[in-house]
Amino acid sequence: MELALSLSYQRLPADRQRLLRRLALHPGQDLDAHAAAALAGPDLDTTWTHLRYLCGDHLLQQGTAGRYTLHDLVRAYAASRACDEDPPPERRAALTLLFDHYLATAATALDALYPAEAYRRPHIPHPARPPRN
């Protein structure tokens, strides 16, 4: 199985290889394109395109509309590649961007649901990329 994954991985363009490695860092079972863009850095449209190609290459699965997941073996392979190819500070920075995205998204949701209580919460600065609306 590792040989098949290795061959599939090697034929991917470098930016798609990077996205696959970053997807393997995600701590949850699945994620959406916004989280993928926060992890990998390209704009949302580019991320959507890469996600579609990875699904077409059977390296990524779309269980429900807009949610993507990696098979356990693909995740393990991609995580191994991430450890080999991406230095720890880059992996940590990618996860920091992801967590900042989730924090800003949660803060935006709270402000929309409970605007009168916004003064009780600390101000959460938005990351460089806008959070999901």
VMD Tcl script that draws the C-alpha trace (Angstrom):
set ca {
  {0.00 0.00 0.00}
  {2.84 2.39 0.80}
  {4.26 1.95 -2.69}
  {0.92 2.92 -4.26}
  {0.63 5.96 -2.00}
  {4.21 6.94 -2.72}
  {3.65 6.77 -6.48}
  {0.42 8.77 -6.21}
  {2.10 11.34 -4.00}
  {5.13 11.73 -6.26}
  {3.00 12.53 -9.29}
  {1.17 15.35 -7.51}
  {2.27 18.94 -8.14}
  {4.27 20.39 -5.24}
  {1.40 22.60 -4.01}
  {-0.96 19.62 -3.83}
  {1.67 17.56 -2.03}
  {1.96 20.36 0.51}
  {-1.81 20.52 0.99}
  {-2.01 16.76 1.52}
  {0.75 16.95 4.14}
  {-1.02 19.83 5.89}
  {-4.37 18.03 5.85}
  {-2.73 15.18 7.73}
  {-1.85 17.63 10.53}
  {-5.52 18.44 11.19}
  {-6.43 17.05 14.63}
  {-10.04 16.23 13.76}
  {-11.75 13.53 11.74}
  {-12.79 15.84 8.91}
  {-12.49 19.45 7.82}
  {-13.89 21.94 5.35}
  {-12.19 23.99 2.65}
  {-11.85 27.00 4.96}
  {-9.85 24.96 7.47}
  {-7.79 23.46 4.64}
  {-7.01 26.97 3.35}
  {-6.01 28.05 6.87}
  {-3.63 25.08 7.10}
  {-2.11 25.30 3.64}
  {-2.13 29.02 2.95}
  {-3.51 29.43 -0.57}
  {-6.66 31.36 -1.21}
  {-9.98 29.58 -0.87}
  {-10.58 29.14 -4.62}
  {-7.19 27.50 -5.08}
  {-7.83 25.28 -2.08}
  {-11.21 24.18 -3.51}
  {-9.48 23.23 -6.76}
  {-6.78 21.25 -4.96}
  {-9.36 19.47 -2.80}
  {-11.33 18.42 -5.89}
  {-8.19 17.06 -7.53}
  {-7.17 15.17 -4.40}
  {-10.65 13.63 -4.28}
  {-10.35 12.70 -7.95}
  {-6.99 11.08 -7.23}
  {-8.64 9.10 -4.39}
  {-6.29 10.58 -1.79}
  {-9.10 12.47 -0.10}
  {-12.72 11.56 0.50}
  {-15.78 13.77 0.66}
  {-18.15 12.11 3.11}
  {-20.75 14.84 3.25}
  {-21.08 17.99 1.19}
  {-18.26 20.34 2.01}
  {-16.51 18.02 4.49}
  {-13.31 16.19 3.62}
  {-11.54 13.31 5.31}
  {-8.40 11.27 4.81}
  {-8.41 7.49 4.97}
  {-6.31 6.36 7.94}
  {-3.56 4.93 5.71}
  {-3.40 8.07 3.58}
  {-3.32 10.21 6.73}
  {-0.46 8.15 8.17}
  {1.49 8.35 4.92}
  {0.91 12.11 4.54}
  {1.81 12.72 8.20}
  {5.04 10.81 7.67}
  {5.79 12.94 4.62}
  {5.04 16.08 6.65}
  {7.54 15.03 9.32}
  {10.17 14.32 6.66}
  {9.59 17.33 4.42}
  {8.30 20.16 6.61}
  {10.38 21.51 9.49}
  {8.67 21.59 12.90}
  {8.31 25.41 12.90}
  {6.37 25.24 9.59}
  {4.06 22.52 10.91}
  {3.50 24.48 14.12}
  {2.80 27.67 12.14}
  {0.24 25.84 9.99}
  {-1.56 24.56 13.08}
  {-1.45 28.03 14.64}
  {-3.15 29.44 11.54}
  {-5.78 26.70 11.74}
  {-6.49 27.35 15.42}
  {-6.59 31.12 14.83}
  {-9.11 30.48 12.05}
  {-11.30 28.39 14.37}
  {-11.04 30.95 17.17}
  {-11.97 33.85 14.88}
  {-14.85 31.84 13.37}
  {-16.21 31.02 16.83}
  {-15.90 34.66 17.89}
  {-17.76 35.80 14.76}
  {-20.53 33.27 15.46}
  {-20.85 34.44 19.08}
  {-20.99 38.07 17.98}
  {-23.75 37.22 15.51}
  {-25.76 35.15 18.00}
  {-25.26 37.31 21.08}
  {-24.28 40.82 19.96}
  {-25.41 42.42 23.22}
  {-22.86 40.37 25.16}
  {-19.88 41.16 22.94}
  {-18.47 43.51 25.60}
  {-18.05 40.50 27.95}
  {-15.74 38.63 25.59}
  {-12.16 39.51 24.75}
  {-11.64 40.95 21.30}
  {-10.38 38.24 18.94}
  {-8.39 39.67 16.04}
  {-9.17 38.11 12.70}
  {-6.38 36.20 10.99}
  {-4.93 37.40 7.69}
  {-7.57 35.39 5.85}
  {-11.16 36.23 6.73}
  {-13.02 33.64 8.81}
  {-15.84 31.60 7.39}
  {-19.14 33.48 7.40}
}
mol new
graphics top color blue
foreach p $ca { graphics top sphere $p radius 0.5 }
foreach p [lrange $ca 0 end-1] q [lrange $ca 1 end] { graphics top cylinder $p $q radius 0.2 }
display resetview
